[in-house]
Amino acid sequence: VTFIGHYEKYRAECIKAIVDSGVKVKVWGEYWERYAKWHPWARDVVIGKSIICEQYCLALSSAKICLGLLSKFMPETTTTRSFEIPASGTFMLAERTKEHMELFEEGKEAEFFSSKSELIQKAHYYLEHPQKRNDIARAGRQRCVNSGYNFQNRLKDILEKVHEIK
């Protein structure tokens, strides 16, 4: 299981819950190395700081499961990872939000959770069922292609909304 994104307390709690359940996790992102200095459980989990470009793509596509943990500072209902993970052909296990569920069909194109216990249960289930995990990952990628989930189309949508506001 992989997570790429900056440290936040909630994200650390989710990742620790998965690690405590016996799942191997790798994390990249800002502030995680500092967090790991004070939290021994994270020392084997945190790989390094933020990664971009080819390293980012390689980390996503090499994972069995990528987590779509959202920021609680902002708060988010989706993130660029919501598109990048499935577009890379990797299984996405993300927080259940109305927006995520509008973008991807749950259990067919991505998987969602609303609690740490559901997160742990689904992580274990899909690690133990690689064919189902791979089928969902393929369908998620196809959804990205079919629905035009790319930066050009997302920017076009944003600009149209800005013009509506004017």
Beta strands, then each sheet from edge to edge (+ up, - down):
strand 1: 2-4
strand 2: 26-28
strand 3: 46-48
strand 4: 65-68
strand 5: 91-95
strand 6: 111-113
sheet 1: 1+ 2+ 3+
sheet 2: 4+ 5+ 6+
end
